[in-house]
Amino acid sequence: MKAKIPTVNLRPRRDKKSGKITSWFLDFRINGSRERPSLGSVSKNEAIELQNKFIQKLKTRSGIEYVPENSISLSAAIEMHISEKEKSVKERTLKRYKARAQKIEDAIDAAGRHLYNDISLLNESTFELIVEEIKKANKSQHSVYNLTVFLKAVENTAVHKRYMNRKVSTKIKAEKPARGLDVKFFSPEELKLIWKHSDPFYEPYFKFILCTGLRLGEFVNLRWSDVNLDGNKIKIDIHRDNEGNIIWEPKTKGSVRFVPLNAEAKQIILAQQGKDSVYVFTAKDECDHAGAENLPGAYTGGQLHEHTVYNNLKAALKKAGIDQDKNDNGMNSRAVHTLRHTFASQLAQSGMTLDKIGQFLGHSKYETTLIYSHLAPSLDAELLDVIST
């Protein structure tokens, strides 16, 4: 009976006093015997190359059996993984996957693409090398976490499809950043500046998001069929075509909800009547200018694009002199999302319960709403007055 290829680990030798790496060696067991061949004083990348060459030799050594059915590169495995997910994830999730794939491709280039031409040779060292390059290129801990999780998911797919005979990243953990209780929101003074410097066409749009706490996707997809003016509320729900196919859906199941309209939000919706038969908030027409409301077809309507809302708010922030870094971390909706945070923060400061705030926001998990807990007025300190010394 032939023996299967052993796990060949790459190990460093360190100086006992300084702790610095002085050389590298391989560590594996074969036919019941432990082997530790030295690779000498080489760089880590050189050691990884030597490790791969050694594994290749093991494949051809008598008595060793190795099984992956085919040979593909890590890049091909990433494409295969995305293709597998195409049928089961939302379009926006697919876009995120493709963006992450590109960042991993950059990490592969930085680590040395030749090391990843055959995914069956992927090992703990080469996997860790990509993660190290990801950390160098991405300052955000959330980005590093998401990219590492994505890379591990690619590995799972490769194992499932038998392009790899086992997982190699078991010991490499994706460290999820701790959730902070700090949340960024606009102050009343900042809001006044934003309204002052906003395009008059988009100012009520920004105010509606502030009054309702909607996500940007929920806002641009709001339809007249979702509006109940008599009940002073709107519905955030799945949109389907005439054949019952989903054409848009909220972020999560918990996002399906009713959102109440205060007096200002209701007036903003009333002002939108007659502009479009389907969507409540429309794109700005080229004919939009002073007196255009008196011209036939001044508003042709049409669905807004998320980038249009984001770019116009960003322009207002710039004119208002509000720090872009405070409200934009590179995500297209982040500046608009700060309006959503402001909605929730004002409710928390007014004393509304976190459960109710989470319900309005469409949070699936109570833990998500906890970021507003430090803003809520508390009587806890007074309750502790019962303690006597």
C-alpha positions as CSV (number, residue, x, y, z in Angstrom):
1,M,0.0,0.0,0.0
2,K,1.4,3.3,-1.0
3,A,1.9,6.1,1.6
4,K,0.2,9.4,1.1
5,I,2.2,12.6,0.7
6,P,3.1,14.0,4.2
7,T,2.4,17.5,5.4
8,V,5.7,19.3,4.9
9,N,6.0,22.2,7.3
10,L,8.4,25.1,7.0
11,R,10.1,26.0,10.3
12,P,12.5,28.7,11.3
13,R,15.6,28.3,13.5
14,R,16.1,31.3,15.8
15,D,19.1,32.7,17.7
16,K,18.5,31.9,21.4
17,K,19.6,35.3,22.6
18,S,18.1,37.7,20.0
19,G,15.2,35.5,18.8
20,K,16.0,36.4,15.2
21,I,15.6,33.8,12.5
22,T,19.0,32.4,11.4
23,S,17.9,29.7,9.0
24,W,15.0,27.6,7.8
25,F,14.3,23.8,7.8
26,L,11.5,21.4,6.7
27,D,9.7,19.3,9.2
28,F,7.6,16.2,8.2
29,R,7.1,12.5,8.9
30,I,7.5,9.9,6.3
31,N,7.1,6.1,6.7
32,G,7.0,6.6,10.5
33,S,10.3,8.6,10.6
34,R,10.6,12.3,11.4
35,E,12.7,14.2,8.9
36,R,14.1,17.8,9.4
37,P,16.3,18.7,6.3
38,S,17.9,22.1,6.6
39,L,17.4,24.8,3.9
40,G,20.2,27.0,5.2
41,S,20.3,30.8,5.8
42,V,17.9,32.0,3.1
43,S,15.1,34.5,2.9
44,K,11.5,33.4,3.7
45,N,10.5,33.6,0.1
46,E,13.5,31.5,-1.0
47,A,12.6,29.0,1.8
48,I,9.0,28.7,0.5
49,E,10.3,28.1,-3.1
50,L,12.6,25.3,-1.8
51,Q,9.7,23.9,0.2
52,N,7.6,23.7,-3.0
53,K,10.4,22.1,-5.0
54,F,10.8,19.5,-2.2
55,I,7.0,18.7,-2.3
56,Q,7.3,18.3,-6.1
57,K,10.1,15.7,-5.6
58,L,7.9,13.9,-3.0
59,K,5.3,13.5,-5.7
60,T,7.6,11.4,-7.9
61,R,9.3,9.5,-5.1
62,S,8.6,5.8,-5.1
63,G,5.9,4.8,-2.6
64,I,4.2,8.3,-2.5
65,E,0.7,8.7,-3.7
66,Y,-0.7,12.2,-4.5
67,V,-4.2,12.8,-5.7
68,P,-5.6,16.2,-6.9
69,E,-7.5,15.5,-10.1
70,N,-6.4,18.6,-12.0
71,S,-4.0,21.5,-11.6
72,I,-5.1,25.1,-11.5
73,S,-3.6,28.4,-10.3
74,L,-4.8,30.2,-7.2
75,S,-6.2,33.0,-9.6
76,A,-8.2,30.3,-11.4
77,A,-9.5,29.0,-8.1
78,I,-10.6,32.5,-7.1
79,E,-12.6,32.8,-10.4
80,M,-14.0,29.3,-9.9
81,H,-15.2,30.3,-6.4
82,I,-16.9,33.5,-7.6
83,S,-18.5,31.6,-10.4
84,E,-19.9,29.1,-7.8
85,K,-21.3,31.9,-5.7
86,E,-22.9,33.8,-8.7
87,K,-26.2,31.8,-8.5
88,S,-26.7,32.2,-4.7
89,V,-25.6,35.7,-3.7
90,K,-27.0,39.2,-4.4
91,E,-25.5,41.4,-7.1
92,R,-24.0,43.8,-4.6
93,T,-22.4,40.9,-2.7
94,L,-21.0,39.6,-5.9
95,K,-19.5,43.0,-6.6
96,R,-17.8,42.9,-3.2
97,Y,-16.4,39.5,-3.9
98,K,-14.9,40.7,-7.2
99,A,-13.4,43.7,-5.5
100,R,-11.8,41.4,-2.8
101,A,-10.6,39.1,-5.6
102,Q,-8.7,42.0,-7.2
103,K,-7.0,42.9,-3.9
104,I,-6.0,39.2,-3.4
105,E,-4.6,39.2,-7.0
106,D,-2.5,42.3,-6.0
107,A,-1.2,40.3,-2.9
108,I,-0.4,37.4,-5.2
109,D,1.7,39.7,-7.4
110,A,3.5,41.1,-4.3
111,A,4.2,37.6,-2.9
112,G,5.4,36.2,-6.2
113,R,2.9,34.8,-8.7
114,H,5.0,31.9,-9.6
115,L,4.4,30.5,-6.1
116,Y,0.7,30.1,-6.9
117,N,0.6,28.6,-10.3
118,D,-0.5,25.3,-8.9
119,I,-3.0,25.4,-6.0
120,S,-2.3,21.8,-5.1
121,L,1.1,23.1,-3.8
122,L,-0.5,25.8,-1.6
123,N,0.7,25.2,2.0
124,E,0.6,27.1,5.3
125,S,3.6,29.2,4.4
126,T,2.4,30.3,1.0
127,F,-1.0,31.0,2.4
128,E,0.4,33.0,5.3
129,L,2.6,34.9,2.8
130,I,-0.5,36.2,1.0
131,V,-2.1,37.3,4.3
132,E,1.1,39.2,5.1
133,E,0.9,41.0,1.8
134,I,-2.8,41.8,2.4
135,K,-1.9,43.3,5.8
136,K,0.8,45.5,4.2
137,A,-1.6,46.8,1.5
138,N,-4.7,47.3,3.7
139,K,-4.7,49.5,6.8
140,S,-8.3,48.7,7.7
141,Q,-8.6,45.7,10.1
142,H,-12.0,45.0,8.6
143,S,-10.6,44.8,5.1
144,V,-7.8,42.4,6.3
145,Y,-10.4,40.3,8.0
146,N,-12.8,40.2,5.0
147,L,-10.0,39.4,2.6
148,T,-8.6,36.6,4.8
149,V,-12.1,35.1,5.2
150,F,-12.6,35.3,1.4
151,L,-9.3,33.6,0.7
152,K,-10.2,30.8,3.1
153,A,-13.5,30.4,1.3
154,V,-11.6,30.0,-2.0
155,E,-9.5,27.3,-0.3
156,N,-12.7,25.5,0.9
157,T,-14.0,25.5,-2.7
158,A,-10.7,24.2,-4.1
159,V,-10.7,21.3,-1.5
160,H,-14.4,20.5,-2.3
161,K,-13.6,20.4,-6.0
162,R,-10.6,18.2,-5.3
163,Y,-8.0,20.7,-6.6
164,M,-6.5,20.5,-3.2
165,N,-6.4,17.3,-1.0
166,R,-6.7,19.2,2.3
167,K,-7.0,22.6,3.9
168,V,-3.7,24.3,4.8
169,S,-4.9,27.4,6.6
170,T,-6.3,25.8,9.7
171,K,-3.8,27.5,12.0
172,I,-4.1,30.9,10.2
173,K,-6.9,32.7,11.9
174,A,-8.9,35.6,10.5
175,E,-9.0,38.1,13.3
176,K,-12.3,39.9,13.4
177,P,-11.9,43.5,14.7
178,A,-13.7,44.2,18.0
179,R,-16.8,46.2,17.6
180,G,-16.3,49.7,18.9
181,L,-19.0,51.8,20.6
182,D,-17.9,55.0,18.9
183,V,-20.1,56.1,16.0
184,K,-19.7,59.1,13.7
185,F,-22.7,61.4,13.1
186,F,-23.4,64.9,12.0
187,S,-23.8,67.6,14.7
188,P,-26.7,70.1,14.4
189,E,-24.2,72.8,13.3
190,E,-22.9,70.5,10.6
191,L,-26.4,69.7,9.3
192,K,-27.1,73.4,8.9
193,L,-24.0,73.8,6.8
194,I,-24.8,70.7,4.7
195,W,-28.3,72.1,3.9
196,K,-26.9,75.5,3.1
197,H,-24.4,74.0,0.6
198,S,-26.5,71.3,-0.9
199,D,-27.9,71.4,-4.4
200,P,-31.6,72.5,-3.8
201,F,-32.8,69.5,-5.9
202,Y,-31.1,67.0,-3.5
203,E,-31.4,68.8,-0.2
204,P,-34.9,67.2,0.5
205,Y,-33.5,63.8,-0.4
206,F,-30.8,64.2,2.2
207,K,-33.3,65.4,4.8
208,F,-35.6,62.4,4.0
209,I,-32.8,60.0,4.7
210,L,-32.1,61.8,8.0
211,C,-35.8,61.7,9.0
212,T,-36.2,58.0,8.2
213,G,-32.7,56.4,8.7
214,L,-33.0,54.5,5.4
215,R,-30.0,52.9,3.8
216,L,-29.0,54.4,0.4
217,G,-30.2,51.3,-1.5
218,E,-33.6,51.4,0.3
219,F,-33.9,55.1,-0.5
220,V,-33.2,55.0,-4.3
221,N,-35.5,51.9,-4.6
222,L,-38.5,53.4,-2.7
223,R,-41.6,53.0,-4.9
224,W,-45.0,54.6,-4.7
225,S,-46.4,51.2,-4.0
226,D,-44.4,51.2,-0.8
227,V,-45.9,54.4,0.5
228,N,-48.9,54.7,2.8
229,L,-49.5,58.4,3.3
230,D,-52.8,57.8,5.3
231,G,-50.9,55.6,7.7
232,N,-47.8,57.9,7.7
233,K,-45.4,55.0,6.9
234,I,-43.4,53.4,4.1
235,K,-42.7,49.8,3.6
236,I,-39.2,48.4,2.9
237,D,-39.8,45.1,1.1
238,I,-38.8,42.8,-1.8
239,H,-39.6,44.1,-5.3
240,R,-40.6,41.6,-7.9
241,D,-41.4,41.8,-11.6
242,N,-44.6,40.7,-13.2
243,E,-43.4,37.1,-13.3
244,G,-42.5,37.0,-9.6
245,N,-38.7,37.3,-10.1
246,I,-36.8,39.3,-7.5
247,I,-35.5,42.6,-9.0
248,W,-34.4,44.2,-5.7
249,E,-34.4,43.1,-2.1
250,P,-33.3,44.7,1.2
251,K,-29.9,43.9,2.8
252,T,-31.2,41.2,5.2
253,K,-34.4,39.6,6.2
254,G,-34.5,41.9,9.2
255,S,-34.4,44.8,6.9
256,V,-38.0,44.1,5.7
257,R,-40.0,46.5,7.8
258,F,-42.4,49.5,8.1
259,V,-40.8,52.9,8.7
260,P,-42.9,55.7,10.2
261,L,-42.9,59.1,8.5
262,N,-42.7,62.2,10.6
263,A,-44.3,65.5,9.4
264,E,-41.2,66.6,7.5
265,A,-40.7,63.3,5.7
266,K,-44.3,63.2,4.7
267,Q,-44.1,66.7,3.2
268,I,-41.0,65.7,1.3
269,I,-42.8,62.7,-0.2
270,L,-45.9,64.8,-1.1
271,A,-43.6,67.2,-3.0
272,Q,-42.4,64.2,-5.2
273,Q,-45.9,63.4,-6.5
274,G,-46.3,63.5,-10.2
275,K,-42.6,63.3,-11.0
276,D,-42.5,59.5,-11.7
277,S,-45.1,56.8,-11.7
278,V,-42.9,54.1,-10.1
279,Y,-40.1,55.6,-8.0
280,V,-40.7,58.3,-5.3
281,F,-37.3,60.0,-5.7
282,T,-36.2,60.6,-9.2
283,A,-33.0,61.6,-11.1
284,K,-32.5,65.3,-11.9
285,D,-33.7,66.2,-15.4
286,E,-31.5,68.2,-17.8
287,C,-34.4,70.7,-18.1
288,D,-34.2,71.4,-14.3
289,H,-33.6,75.1,-13.9
290,A,-35.3,78.2,-12.6
291,G,-38.9,78.1,-13.7
292,A,-38.5,74.6,-15.1
293,E,-41.4,73.4,-13.0
294,N,-43.7,75.3,-15.3
295,L,-42.4,73.6,-18.4
296,P,-44.1,70.4,-19.8
297,G,-41.8,67.4,-19.1
298,A,-39.5,69.4,-16.8
299,Y,-39.2,66.2,-14.7
300,T,-39.1,63.1,-16.8
301,G,-38.4,61.0,-13.7
302,G,-36.4,57.8,-13.7
303,Q,-34.7,55.9,-11.0
304,L,-31.8,57.5,-9.1
305,H,-28.4,55.9,-9.1
306,E,-26.7,55.5,-5.6
307,H,-23.6,57.2,-6.8
308,T,-25.6,60.3,-7.8
309,V,-26.9,60.8,-4.3
310,Y,-23.5,60.0,-2.7
311,N,-21.5,62.4,-5.1
312,N,-23.9,65.2,-4.4
313,L,-23.7,64.8,-0.7
314,K,-19.9,64.6,-0.9
315,A,-19.9,67.8,-2.9
316,A,-22.0,69.5,-0.2
317,L,-19.6,68.3,2.5
318,K,-16.7,69.7,0.7
319,K,-18.3,73.1,0.2
320,A,-19.3,73.1,3.9
321,G,-15.7,72.4,4.9
322,I,-16.7,69.2,6.8
323,D,-13.8,66.7,7.0
324,Q,-14.2,64.1,4.3
325,D,-12.3,61.5,6.3
326,K,-14.9,61.7,9.1
327,N,-17.6,60.7,6.8
328,D,-16.1,58.6,4.0
329,N,-13.8,55.6,4.3
330,G,-13.9,54.8,0.6
331,M,-17.3,53.1,0.5
332,N,-19.6,54.8,-1.9
333,S,-22.5,55.1,0.5
334,R,-20.5,56.0,3.6
335,A,-21.2,59.8,3.6
336,V,-24.9,59.0,3.2
337,H,-24.7,56.3,5.8
338,T,-23.6,59.0,8.3
339,L,-27.1,60.6,7.9
340,R,-28.5,57.2,8.9
341,H,-26.2,57.2,12.0
342,T,-27.3,60.7,12.8
343,F,-31.0,59.6,12.7
344,A,-30.3,56.8,15.1
345,S,-28.0,58.9,17.3
346,Q,-30.7,61.6,17.7
347,L,-33.3,58.9,18.7
348,A,-30.9,57.4,21.2
349,Q,-30.2,60.8,22.8
350,S,-33.9,61.5,23.0
351,G,-34.3,58.3,25.2
352,M,-35.8,55.9,22.7
353,T,-35.1,52.3,23.5
354,L,-32.4,50.5,21.5
355,D,-34.9,47.8,20.5
356,K,-37.1,50.4,18.9
357,I,-34.2,52.1,17.1
358,G,-33.0,48.7,15.8
359,Q,-36.5,48.1,14.5
360,F,-36.6,51.4,12.6
361,L,-33.1,50.8,11.2
362,G,-33.9,47.2,10.1
363,H,-31.0,45.7,12.1
364,S,-31.0,41.9,12.1
365,K,-28.9,41.7,15.3
366,Y,-29.4,43.6,18.6
367,E,-25.5,43.8,18.9
368,T,-25.5,46.1,15.8
369,T,-27.7,48.7,17.5
370,L,-25.5,48.7,20.6
371,I,-23.1,51.2,18.9
372,Y,-25.7,53.8,19.9
373,S,-25.9,52.7,23.5
374,H,-23.4,55.2,24.9
375,L,-25.5,58.1,23.5
376,A,-28.7,57.1,25.4
377,P,-29.4,58.9,28.7
378,S,-29.0,56.6,31.6
379,L,-30.2,56.4,35.2
380,D,-27.8,53.6,36.0
381,A,-25.5,55.9,38.0
382,E,-28.4,57.0,40.1
383,L,-29.5,53.4,40.7
384,L,-26.0,52.7,42.1
385,D,-26.6,55.3,44.8
386,V,-28.3,52.6,46.8
387,I,-24.9,51.2,47.6
388,S,-23.7,52.4,51.0
389,T,-20.2,52.2,52.4
